[in-house]
Amino acid sequence: MTDSQDISSETPDVHITGKQLLAMTPGQVHALYKLRVDTFVNEQHTSFAEIDDADAEPGTHHVLAYIHPGADLRWGTPDPGSPLKLIGTARIFGPAEEQQIGRLAVLPEFRGFGVARRIVEATLDVARGRAAALDPVSQQAVVKIDAQVATQPFYASYGFEPVGEPFTVEGIAHQEMHLTL
């Protein structure tokens, strides 16, 4: 077994947190945007405006997955201004009765470790917390996502169901999906 095979079989210790964009340090904002641009613009070759106004809205919550690089830095170098390395993110925004999840991204070298699953679970916890303030008799909370068609089974595992017909964004097939809380 080579060193790279040995490293890839290890599971990093992932720390999930979240905050509003304006509560982040400049280094954290840079790491967030770099991860998303690397994923959506560079890897997936999309040209849409990755950084948008929804990021800085007071009701937008960014879920952040970090790892500690470790003494030997086997998982890479820390992010600027943080002893941890950002490896994944998602955001949730909108009113409690109709929340939107988006921008789920995980660094390629950390895919397959369950990081995306942990991020989605944390994001849904935020959605459930917001929905708890609604009147259960007269109001219903729905969480929406515009999932890439290839990820539809992943979201279906949480109870998301397709709504409407698939559509294309920047050459990538998407499907709107809803989860009623």
N, C-alpha and C positions, 0 to 999 in steps of 0.2 A: 504494500500500500504506500502510495506517495504522500508527501505532506499535504498536497492540495486535496487529495481524497480524504485524508484524515480530518482536515479543517472543515470540509463541506459536510461531513457527517455530524459535526458538533452543532448543537442548537444554541444560538445566542440568547442571552438573558435580556428579554425585551421589556422596556418600561413604557407604559402608555400614559399619556397625560393629554391635556388640552387647554386651549386658551384662545382668547380673542387676538386678532392680529395686532391691535394697538397695545396689547400687554406683552408682546414679544420684544426681545432685544433685537437690534438691527442684525446681529449675526444669526439669530433664529429665523428671522424673516428671510434673510438671504438663503439660508439652508432650505427653507420651505419652498421658495420659488425655484431654486436651482433643481431640487428634486422633481418638482412638477414639470418644469421646462425640459429637463433631461428625459423624463418619461413621455410626456405628451407631444412635445414639439420635436425633440431629437430622435427618440426611439420610434414613436408612432408616426412621425413625419406629418404632423398636423400644423396648420398655419393660423389657427384661430388665436384670439387674444387670451392667452393662458392666465394672465393676471387681469382680474376684472374688479369692478366695484363691489361685488358681493363679498369679497375677501375681507374688506375693512368695515363692513356694516356691523353695528353693535350686536346684532343677534346672530352673527355667524360664529360658530364654534369650530375651531380647527383641532382635530384629534391628531396627536403626534406620537409616533412610535420611535423610541430611542434605544440604542444599545450602548454599553460601555465598551470602548475599544479594547480594554484590557492592557495589562502591562506590556505584552509583546505586540500590541496593536494588530493582532491577527484579523480583526474586523475593520481595520482602517484607522484613519486619524479622526480625532474629535472635530466637531464643528466649531467655527470661530465663536468665542464667547461662551462655550459650554464644554464640560468634560465629557459629554455624551455625543453620539453621532446619530443624526436623524436618518432613519431608514425607511419610514413610511408615513403617510398622512391621508386624511380625508377631511371633508368639511361638511357641516350641516347648517342649514339656514332656513329662514322662513317662519311664518307664524306656527304656533303649536298645533293648529288643526291641519296644516298642510306644509310639512317640512320637506326639504329637498336635501338629499345626500349627493355629493359629487366629489370629483377630483381625488378619488382613491388611487394612490400610487405607492408602490414599494420598490426599492432599489432592486435591480435584477439579481444581484448576488444574495439577496435575502428572501427571494421567492421560494416557496416550497417549505418554509418553516412555520407556516400558520400565522404569519404577521398580518396579512390582509384580513383574515378571519378575526383576529383580536381587535383590529382597527374597526371593523364593521360592528362587532359586538359593543365596543365602547361608544361608537356613534349612535347605535340604537339605544343604548342606556341614556344618552343625552336626550334623544327623542322621547323616550318614555318619561323621563323626568319633566320635560316641558309639557307633555300631554297630561300629566297628572294634575295640572292646574285647570284642565277643562272640565266642564260639567258632563259627567258620564251619561246623563239622561238625554241631554239636548245637543251634545257636541261629539264629534267623532274625529279622531286623529288619524291622518294618513301620512305615510312617509313615501316619498317618490324618489325614483332614481332613473336616469337615462343610462341604462346599462349597455355596454358593448355586447352585441349578441353572443360573442364567445364566452362572456362571463355570466350569461343568463342562468345557467344551472347553479352557479355559486350563489347568486342572490335568491334563487328559488329555494335554496336550502334554508333560508331564513323566513320563508313564507311570502316573499315578494311574488306577485303575479303579474303577467304581461297585460298591458292595457293598450288597445289600439294596434295599429300595424307597425312593423319595423320601419325605421327611417335611417337615412345616411347623413353623417356629419363628417366632413373632411375625408370622404371616401371610406369611412368605417361604419359598418352596420350597427345600429343601436335599437334598443327596445325600451320603451317606457314601461316601468314596473312600479306597482304600488304595494304597500304593506299597511294594513289597517291595524292600529294598535288597540 
